[in-house]
Amino acid sequence: MDLSDIQHFISERTAGFLKRGTHQLLIDGEWVSAANGATFETRNPATEKVIAKVAAAGAEDIDRAVRAARKAFEEGPWSGMRPVERERLILRLADLVEEHAQALAEIESIDNGKAVAIARAVDLAMTVDFLRYMAGWATKIEGSTQEHSVPYALKAEFVTYTRREAVGVVGAIVPWNFPLMVAVWKLGPALAAGCTVVLKPAEQTPLSALYLGELIREAGFPPGVVNIVTGDGLGAGAPLARHPGVNKISFTGSTEVGKLIGHASVDNMTRFTLELGGKSPVIVLDDCDPEAAAAGAANAIFFNHGQVCCAGSRLYVHKKMYERVVGEIGKIADRMTLGSGFDASAQMGPLVSQEQLDRVCSYIEAGRASGAEIVAGGERQPGAGYFVRPTVLANVSQNARVVQEEIFGPVLTALPYDSIEEVAAWANDSPYGLGASIWSNNLSKVHRLIPKIKAGTVWVNCHSALDPSMPFGGYKQSGIGRDLGRNALDAYLETKSVFIAV
């Protein structure tokens, strides 16, 4: 592998990990090759160079991993482990992730393109905090007792209570935009509940999950509790989603793929959580400071290169402030510097892959063809790497593709509006409902608008803020169920009712 352009920037841990040759699958506590020996390459999106070869799992490997997870769930030491022991293991894993945070941030940057500093401050910080938050829930899973009212046995006596029990084997399929963080969003509650897991990272960004696998083994998790299978959606993801030995699927990714996974899950009556696409509105009310609103809106769309499911990709500004706010965002976009995640001066990195680059550029051309005004950007940055200039499209029709469809890149559409009623209708005029933000200092207007917005999260004077204790998920085609918070734990538990005649 060619590490010449990054070897002076990375730590010894990162260099040692990348130089190991072909990275294998973690099944039943052991690193193994794919059954058919297949591999695939993963590239640094900032340079387009191959950085590693990774085992490409197929249906046979998925079956081995699911069987290992089933055995660990039903027969191994994990099945009899007390909640406090699960808590300690998860806390130990959190400590190890914190200890290896720099290496993990560097790997995330090399594989995904994001800045190392952002990976440390956002991805790794959230990963560690969420593991510790979820570890505490392992000892707080509880049922309840009730006084019975059986209508046809009023003279009988019963002891009635409920139990919360682990759902079983979990198939966790995670995306490429926040590979490590989202993997832990699924591992944390699953392990706290007592489930076992088969984790499939995105084929574009498999490396941080594999590094995490080493830490899971070091933490002392029994074999088979966490299995990690790398590969593409067709070869590994689909067999995992439809495997009859999986009790729950947790998927984060596109709505299109999420629907396929939902159908496959229903065929087996597999429980599922789907956190899917978004087209989040950013609403600027007429009392807001224009410069503050512009800075907030720019961060909402350009953070993580726009590769955020809840990115603020639709901007609605009151007509009396529209020109000023959009013009200021255009200036911010024009000033942004692009570069590698190891370039401290760069404000935005590359898109994750050639496929994503082509997708984003095609949407920009569609916006231009529909008559949109290109306020900033609108083109690929010349040279190596999958870089697209931050783009602002103004005066776009509400019905345009660039307004209605998820782009998943640094492309903002901007429209003026007249009234709260109009902007609420436009904000909801989307198949998605993941997030939204409102920018205003008028609490009366804000509280009038919040109930009108059909979205799983509404931020006020901020965007994309996340907390381990606050549930995250969407309305409409943005998904089913929630990650984060107590709600996430509930998704990995079944409720059993018990009647004992006395």
C-alpha positions as CSV (number, residue, x, y, z in Angstrom):
1,M,0.0,0.0,0.0
2,D,1.2,3.6,-0.7
3,L,1.5,5.5,2.5
4,S,4.2,7.9,1.3
5,D,2.0,11.0,1.4
6,I,0.8,10.4,5.0
7,Q,3.6,8.5,6.8
8,H,5.0,11.7,8.3
9,F,1.6,12.7,9.8
10,I,0.4,9.4,11.3
11,S,1.2,7.8,14.7
12,E,3.0,4.5,15.1
13,R,-0.2,2.8,16.0
14,T,-1.8,3.9,12.8
15,A,1.2,3.1,10.6
16,G,1.4,-0.4,12.2
17,F,-2.3,-1.1,11.6
18,L,-2.2,0.0,7.9
19,K,1.0,-2.0,7.1
20,R,-0.5,-5.3,8.1
21,G,-1.4,-6.3,4.6
22,T,-4.9,-7.7,4.1
23,H,-7.3,-7.0,6.9
24,Q,-9.4,-10.0,7.9
25,L,-12.9,-10.6,9.3
26,L,-13.5,-11.0,13.1
27,I,-15.6,-14.1,13.6
28,D,-16.0,-15.9,16.9
29,G,-13.1,-14.0,18.4
30,E,-10.6,-14.8,15.7
31,W,-9.3,-12.9,12.6
32,V,-10.1,-15.0,9.6
33,S,-10.0,-14.6,5.8
34,A,-13.2,-14.6,3.7
35,A,-14.2,-18.2,2.9
36,N,-13.5,-17.7,-0.8
37,G,-10.4,-15.6,-0.2
38,A,-12.0,-12.5,-1.8
39,T,-10.7,-9.0,-1.0
40,F,-11.4,-5.4,-1.9
41,E,-9.4,-2.2,-1.8
42,T,-10.2,0.9,0.2
43,R,-8.9,4.3,-0.9
44,N,-7.8,7.6,0.7
45,P,-10.4,10.0,-0.8
46,A,-8.0,12.9,-0.5
47,T,-5.4,11.2,-2.8
48,E,-7.4,8.4,-4.5
49,K,-4.6,6.0,-3.5
50,V,-5.2,2.5,-2.2
51,I,-4.5,2.4,1.5
52,A,-5.5,-1.2,2.4
53,K,-6.9,-4.5,1.2
54,V,-9.8,-5.9,3.2
55,A,-11.5,-9.3,3.2
56,A,-14.8,-9.3,1.3
57,A,-17.3,-11.4,3.2
58,G,-19.9,-13.5,1.4
59,A,-23.0,-15.4,2.4
60,E,-20.9,-18.2,3.9
61,D,-19.0,-15.8,6.1
62,I,-22.2,-14.1,7.2
63,D,-23.6,-17.4,8.2
64,R,-20.5,-18.3,10.2
65,A,-20.7,-14.9,12.0
66,V,-24.4,-15.3,12.8
67,R,-23.9,-18.8,14.1
68,A,-21.0,-17.6,16.3
69,A,-23.2,-14.8,17.7
70,R,-26.0,-17.2,18.3
71,K,-23.7,-19.6,20.2
72,A,-22.3,-16.8,22.3
73,F,-25.8,-15.5,23.1
74,E,-27.3,-18.9,24.1
75,E,-24.4,-21.0,25.4
76,G,-21.2,-18.9,26.0
77,P,-20.1,-17.0,29.1
78,W,-21.9,-13.9,27.8
79,S,-25.3,-15.6,28.3
80,G,-24.8,-16.0,32.0
81,M,-23.0,-12.7,32.6
82,R,-24.4,-10.4,35.2
83,P,-25.4,-6.8,34.1
84,V,-22.6,-5.3,36.2
85,E,-20.1,-7.5,34.3
86,R,-21.4,-6.2,31.0
87,E,-21.2,-2.7,32.3
88,R,-17.6,-3.1,33.2
89,L,-16.7,-4.6,29.8
90,I,-18.3,-1.7,28.0
91,L,-16.6,0.8,30.2
92,R,-13.3,-1.0,29.6
93,L,-13.9,-0.7,25.8
94,A,-14.6,3.1,26.3
95,D,-11.3,3.5,28.1
96,L,-9.5,1.7,25.3
97,V,-11.2,3.8,22.6
98,E,-10.1,6.9,24.5
99,E,-6.6,5.6,24.8
100,H,-6.4,4.9,21.1
101,A,-8.4,8.0,20.1
102,Q,-5.5,9.6,18.0
103,A,-5.0,6.4,15.9
104,L,-8.7,6.0,15.4
105,A,-9.1,9.6,14.3
106,E,-6.2,9.3,11.9
107,I,-7.7,6.1,10.4
108,E,-11.1,7.7,10.1
109,S,-9.5,10.6,8.3
110,I,-7.5,8.4,5.9
111,D,-10.5,6.2,5.1
112,N,-13.3,8.8,5.1
113,G,-11.6,12.1,4.3
114,K,-12.6,14.1,7.4
115,A,-10.2,16.2,9.3
116,V,-8.3,14.5,12.1
117,A,-9.1,17.3,14.4
118,I,-12.8,17.0,13.7
119,A,-12.7,13.2,14.1
120,R,-11.1,13.7,17.5
121,A,-13.4,16.4,18.7
122,V,-16.7,15.0,17.3
123,D,-16.5,11.3,16.3
124,L,-14.2,10.1,19.0
125,A,-15.6,12.2,21.8
126,M,-19.1,11.1,21.0
127,T,-18.1,7.5,20.7
128,V,-16.4,7.5,24.2
129,D,-19.3,9.4,25.9
130,F,-21.9,7.2,24.3
131,L,-20.2,4.0,25.4
132,R,-20.0,5.2,28.9
133,Y,-23.6,6.4,28.9
134,M,-24.9,3.1,27.6
135,A,-22.7,1.1,30.0
136,G,-24.7,2.5,32.9
137,W,-28.0,1.2,31.4
138,A,-26.8,-2.4,31.6
139,T,-27.6,-2.4,35.4
140,K,-30.9,-0.5,35.0
141,I,-33.0,-2.8,32.8
142,E,-36.1,-3.5,34.7
143,G,-39.6,-4.8,34.5
144,S,-42.7,-4.0,36.6
145,T,-45.3,-5.7,38.7
146,Q,-49.1,-5.1,38.5
147,E,-52.2,-5.9,40.4
148,H,-54.2,-8.2,38.1
149,S,-57.7,-7.7,36.8
150,V,-58.3,-10.9,34.9
151,P,-62.1,-10.4,34.1
152,Y,-63.0,-14.1,34.1
153,A,-61.0,-15.0,37.2
154,L,-61.8,-12.3,39.7
155,K,-61.5,-14.7,42.7
156,A,-58.2,-16.1,41.6
157,E,-54.9,-14.8,42.8
158,F,-52.0,-14.1,40.4
159,V,-48.6,-12.6,40.7
160,T,-48.1,-10.6,37.4
161,Y,-45.0,-9.0,36.3
162,T,-43.0,-8.1,33.2
163,R,-39.4,-8.9,32.2
164,R,-37.2,-7.1,29.7
165,E,-35.0,-9.6,27.9
166,A,-32.3,-9.2,25.2
167,V,-33.8,-9.5,21.7
168,G,-30.9,-11.9,20.6
169,V,-28.5,-11.7,17.7
170,V,-28.3,-8.2,16.2
171,G,-27.2,-7.4,12.6
172,A,-25.8,-3.9,12.6
173,I,-25.1,-2.2,9.3
174,V,-23.4,1.2,9.4
175,P,-22.7,4.0,6.9
176,W,-19.5,5.6,5.7
177,N,-20.0,9.2,6.9
178,F,-19.4,8.6,10.7
179,P,-18.2,5.0,10.6
180,L,-16.9,4.5,14.1
181,M,-19.5,6.7,15.9
182,V,-22.5,5.1,14.3
183,A,-21.1,1.6,14.8
184,V,-20.9,2.3,18.6
185,W,-24.5,3.8,18.5
186,K,-25.5,0.2,17.7
187,L,-23.0,-1.7,19.7
188,G,-23.5,0.2,22.9
189,P,-27.2,-0.5,23.5
190,A,-27.0,-4.0,22.0
191,L,-24.2,-5.0,24.4
192,A,-25.8,-3.2,27.4
193,A,-29.0,-5.2,26.7
194,G,-27.1,-8.5,26.6
195,C,-27.4,-9.1,22.8
196,T,-24.6,-10.3,20.5
197,V,-23.7,-8.5,17.3
198,V,-22.7,-9.0,13.7
199,L,-21.4,-5.6,12.6
200,K,-21.0,-4.8,8.9
201,P,-19.2,-1.5,8.3
202,A,-19.6,0.3,4.9
203,E,-17.3,-1.0,2.3
204,Q,-16.0,2.5,1.7
205,T,-14.8,2.9,5.3
206,P,-14.2,-0.4,7.0
207,L,-10.9,0.3,8.8
208,S,-12.0,2.0,12.0
209,A,-14.5,-0.9,12.7
210,L,-11.6,-3.4,12.3
211,Y,-9.4,-1.4,14.6
212,L,-12.3,-1.3,17.1
213,G,-12.5,-5.1,16.8
214,E,-9.0,-5.3,18.2
215,L,-10.0,-3.2,21.1
216,I,-13.1,-5.3,21.7
217,R,-10.8,-8.4,22.0
218,E,-8.4,-6.5,24.3
219,A,-11.3,-5.4,26.5
220,G,-12.1,-9.1,27.2
221,F,-15.4,-9.6,25.4
222,P,-16.0,-13.4,25.0
223,P,-15.7,-14.8,21.5
224,G,-18.7,-14.4,19.3
225,V,-20.2,-11.5,21.2
226,V,-19.1,-9.0,18.5
227,N,-18.3,-10.2,15.0
228,I,-17.1,-7.8,12.3
229,V,-17.7,-8.7,8.6
230,T,-16.5,-6.4,5.9
231,G,-17.9,-6.3,2.3
232,D,-20.3,-4.6,0.1
233,G,-24.1,-4.4,0.4
234,L,-24.9,-7.1,-2.1
235,G,-22.3,-9.6,-0.9
236,A,-22.4,-9.1,2.9
237,G,-25.2,-6.6,3.8
238,A,-28.1,-8.4,2.0
239,P,-27.2,-11.9,3.4
240,L,-27.0,-10.4,6.9
241,A,-30.4,-8.5,6.5
242,R,-32.2,-11.6,5.4
243,H,-30.5,-14.2,7.6
244,P,-33.1,-16.2,9.6
245,G,-30.7,-16.4,12.6
246,V,-30.8,-12.6,13.1
247,N,-33.3,-11.3,15.6
248,K,-32.9,-7.6,15.0
249,I,-31.4,-5.4,12.3
250,S,-30.2,-1.9,13.0
251,F,-29.4,0.0,9.8
252,T,-28.2,3.6,9.2
253,G,-28.0,4.6,5.5
254,S,-30.0,5.7,2.6
255,T,-33.8,5.4,2.5
256,E,-33.6,3.4,-0.7
257,V,-31.5,0.7,0.9
258,G,-33.4,1.0,4.2
259,K,-36.6,0.0,2.5
260,L,-35.0,-3.1,1.1
261,I,-33.7,-4.1,4.5
262,G,-37.2,-3.4,6.0
263,H,-38.8,-5.8,3.5
264,A,-36.2,-8.5,4.1
265,S,-36.7,-8.1,7.9
266,V,-40.4,-8.4,7.7
267,D,-40.1,-11.7,5.7
268,N,-38.4,-13.2,8.8
269,M,-40.3,-11.0,11.3
270,T,-36.9,-9.6,12.3
271,R,-37.2,-6.5,14.5
272,F,-35.6,-3.5,12.9
273,T,-34.5,0.1,13.5
274,L,-33.9,2.2,10.4
275,E,-32.2,5.7,10.5
276,L,-32.4,6.9,7.0
277,G,-32.0,9.9,4.7
278,G,-32.8,13.5,5.3
279,K,-33.3,16.8,3.6
280,S,-33.3,19.1,6.7
281,P,-34.6,22.6,6.5
282,V,-32.8,25.6,8.0
283,I,-35.4,28.3,8.8
284,V,-34.2,31.9,9.4
285,L,-36.9,34.1,10.9
286,D,-37.1,37.8,10.3
287,D,-35.7,38.9,13.7
288,C,-32.4,36.9,13.5
289,D,-29.0,38.5,13.1
290,P,-28.1,37.9,9.4
291,E,-24.4,37.2,10.0
292,A,-25.1,34.8,12.8
293,A,-27.8,33.0,10.7
294,A,-25.4,32.8,7.8
295,A,-22.6,31.3,9.8
296,G,-25.0,28.8,11.4
297,A,-26.5,27.8,8.1
298,A,-23.1,27.4,6.5
299,N,-22.0,25.1,9.3
300,A,-25.2,23.2,9.0
301,I,-24.5,22.2,5.4
302,F,-20.7,22.3,5.0
303,F,-19.8,20.3,8.2
304,N,-18.4,16.9,7.3
305,H,-18.5,18.0,3.7
306,G,-22.3,17.9,3.7
307,Q,-22.1,14.1,4.2
308,V,-24.5,14.2,7.2
309,C,-28.0,12.6,7.2
310,C,-29.4,15.7,9.0
311,A,-27.4,18.3,7.1
312,G,-29.2,21.6,6.7
313,S,-29.4,21.4,3.0
314,R,-32.6,23.5,2.4
315,L,-32.4,27.1,3.5
316,Y,-35.5,29.2,3.9
317,V,-34.9,32.9,4.8
318,H,-37.5,35.6,5.4
319,K,-37.7,37.7,2.2
320,K,-36.6,40.9,4.0
321,M,-33.3,39.2,4.9
322,Y,-32.9,36.8,2.1
323,E,-30.4,38.6,-0.1
324,R,-28.1,39.5,2.8
325,V,-28.1,36.0,4.4
326,V,-27.6,34.2,1.1
327,G,-24.9,36.6,0.0
328,E,-23.0,36.1,3.3
329,I,-23.2,32.3,3.0
330,G,-21.8,32.6,-0.5
331,K,-18.8,34.6,0.9
332,I,-18.2,32.0,3.5
333,A,-18.3,29.2,0.9
334,D,-15.9,31.1,-1.4
335,R,-13.4,31.6,1.5
336,M,-13.4,27.9,2.5
337,T,-10.2,26.0,1.8
338,L,-10.2,22.4,0.8
339,G,-7.6,19.8,1.6
340,S,-6.6,16.6,3.3
341,G,-7.7,15.7,6.8
342,F,-4.1,16.2,7.9
343,D,-4.0,19.7,6.6
344,A,-4.7,21.9,9.6
345,S,-5.5,24.9,7.3
346,A,-8.2,23.0,5.3
347,Q,-11.8,23.8,6.3
348,M,-13.4,21.0,4.2
349,G,-12.2,17.7,3.0
350,P,-13.1,15.4,0.1
351,L,-16.2,13.4,-0.6
352,V,-15.8,9.7,0.3
353,S,-15.6,8.2,-3.1
354,Q,-15.6,8.7,-6.9
355,E,-19.2,7.5,-6.9
356,Q,-20.3,10.1,-4.4
357,L,-18.3,12.8,-6.3
358,D,-20.2,11.9,-9.5
359,R,-23.5,12.0,-7.6
360,V,-23.0,15.4,-6.1
361,C,-21.7,16.9,-9.3
362,S,-24.7,15.5,-11.2
363,Y,-27.1,17.3,-8.8
364,I,-25.2,20.5,-9.2
365,E,-25.7,20.3,-12.9
366,A,-29.4,19.5,-12.4
367,G,-29.7,22.6,-10.3
368,R,-28.0,24.7,-12.9
369,A,-30.2,23.2,-15.6
370,S,-33.3,24.1,-13.7
371,G,-32.3,27.7,-13.6
372,A,-30.8,28.0,-10.1
373,E,-28.4,30.9,-9.5
374,I,-24.9,29.6,-8.6
375,V,-24.0,31.9,-5.7
376,A,-20.8,30.0,-4.8
377,G,-19.0,26.8,-5.9
378,G,-20.7,24.7,-8.5
379,E,-17.7,22.7,-9.6
380,R,-15.2,20.0,-8.7
381,Q,-11.8,21.3,-7.4
382,P,-9.1,20.4,-9.9
383,G,-6.4,17.8,-9.0
384,A,-6.3,14.5,-7.2
385,G,-8.9,13.7,-4.6
386,Y,-12.7,13.7,-4.6
387,F,-13.1,17.4,-3.8
388,V,-16.2,19.5,-4.6
389,R,-16.3,23.2,-3.9
390,P,-19.0,24.2,-1.3
391,T,-22.0,25.2,-3.4
392,V,-24.9,27.6,-2.8
393,L,-27.8,27.5,-5.2
394,A,-30.2,30.4,-4.9
395,N,-33.7,31.1,-6.2
396,V,-34.5,27.5,-6.7
397,S,-38.1,26.2,-7.2
398,Q,-39.5,24.3,-4.3
399,N,-40.3,21.4,-6.7
400,A,-36.8,21.2,-8.1
401,R,-34.9,17.9,-7.7
402,V,-32.1,19.6,-5.7
403,V,-34.7,20.7,-3.2
404,Q,-36.7,17.5,-3.0
405,E,-33.9,14.8,-3.2
406,E,-31.1,14.1,-0.8
407,I,-27.7,15.0,-2.3
408,F,-25.4,14.1,0.6
409,G,-22.8,16.7,-0.2
410,P,-21.9,20.3,0.3
411,V,-24.8,21.7,-1.7
412,L,-27.2,24.3,-0.2
413,T,-30.5,25.4,-1.8
414,A,-31.9,28.8,-0.7
415,L,-35.5,30.1,-1.1
416,P,-37.2,33.2,0.3
417,Y,-40.5,33.0,2.2
418,D,-43.2,35.4,3.4
419,S,-44.9,33.9,6.6
420,I,-44.5,31.2,9.2
421,E,-47.3,29.3,7.7
422,E,-45.7,29.3,4.3
423,V,-42.2,28.3,5.6
424,A,-43.7,25.5,7.7
425,A,-45.5,24.1,4.7
426,W,-42.4,24.2,2.6
427,A,-40.3,22.7,5.4
428,N,-42.7,19.8,5.5
429,D,-43.0,19.5,1.8
430,S,-40.4,16.6,1.7
431,P,-40.6,12.9,2.0
432,Y,-38.0,13.2,4.8
433,G,-38.3,14.3,8.4
434,L,-35.0,13.8,10.2
435,G,-34.1,17.2,11.5
436,A,-34.7,20.9,11.2
437,S,-33.3,24.1,12.7
438,I,-34.8,27.5,13.5
439,W,-32.8,30.6,13.8
440,S,-34.5,33.4,15.8
441,N,-34.4,35.3,19.1
442,N,-38.2,35.5,19.2
443,L,-39.3,32.6,21.5
444,S,-42.9,33.1,20.8
445,K,-42.5,32.5,17.1
446,V,-40.1,29.6,17.8
447,H,-42.6,27.8,20.0
448,R,-45.3,28.4,17.4
449,L,-43.2,26.9,14.7
450,I,-41.7,23.9,16.5
451,P,-45.0,21.8,16.7
452,K,-45.6,22.5,13.0
453,I,-42.3,20.9,11.8
454,K,-42.5,17.2,11.1
455,A,-39.0,16.1,12.1
456,G,-37.4,13.9,14.7
457,T,-35.2,16.7,16.0
458,V,-35.7,20.5,16.0
459,W,-32.7,22.6,16.8
460,V,-33.0,26.3,17.7
461,N,-30.0,28.6,17.0
462,C,-27.8,25.5,16.4
463,H,-27.8,22.5,14.0
464,S,-26.8,18.8,14.3
465,A,-26.2,19.0,18.1
466,L,-26.2,15.5,19.6
467,D,-26.2,14.2,23.1
468,P,-25.9,10.5,24.2
469,S,-29.1,10.9,26.3
470,M,-31.3,12.5,23.5
471,P,-33.0,10.2,21.0
472,F,-32.1,10.7,17.4
473,G,-34.2,9.5,14.4
474,G,-36.8,10.6,11.9
475,Y,-40.4,11.0,10.8
476,K,-41.7,9.8,7.5
477,Q,-39.1,8.3,5.2
478,S,-36.2,9.3,7.4
479,G,-36.7,6.1,9.3
480,I,-38.3,4.0,12.0
481,G,-37.1,3.9,15.6
482,R,-34.4,5.9,17.4
483,D,-30.7,5.8,18.1
484,L,-29.2,7.3,21.2
485,G,-30.9,7.8,24.6
486,R,-33.1,5.3,26.5
487,N,-35.1,4.8,23.4
488,A,-32.1,3.1,21.7
489,L,-31.9,0.5,24.6
490,D,-35.6,-0.3,24.3
491,A,-35.1,-1.3,20.7
492,Y,-32.8,-4.2,21.7
493,L,-35.1,-5.6,24.4
494,E,-38.3,-7.7,24.3
495,T,-41.0,-7.5,26.9
496,K,-42.3,-10.7,28.4
497,S,-45.4,-10.8,30.6
498,V,-45.6,-13.4,33.4
499,F,-48.7,-14.7,35.2
500,I,-48.2,-17.0,38.2
501,A,-51.4,-18.4,39.8
502,V,-51.0,-18.6,43.6
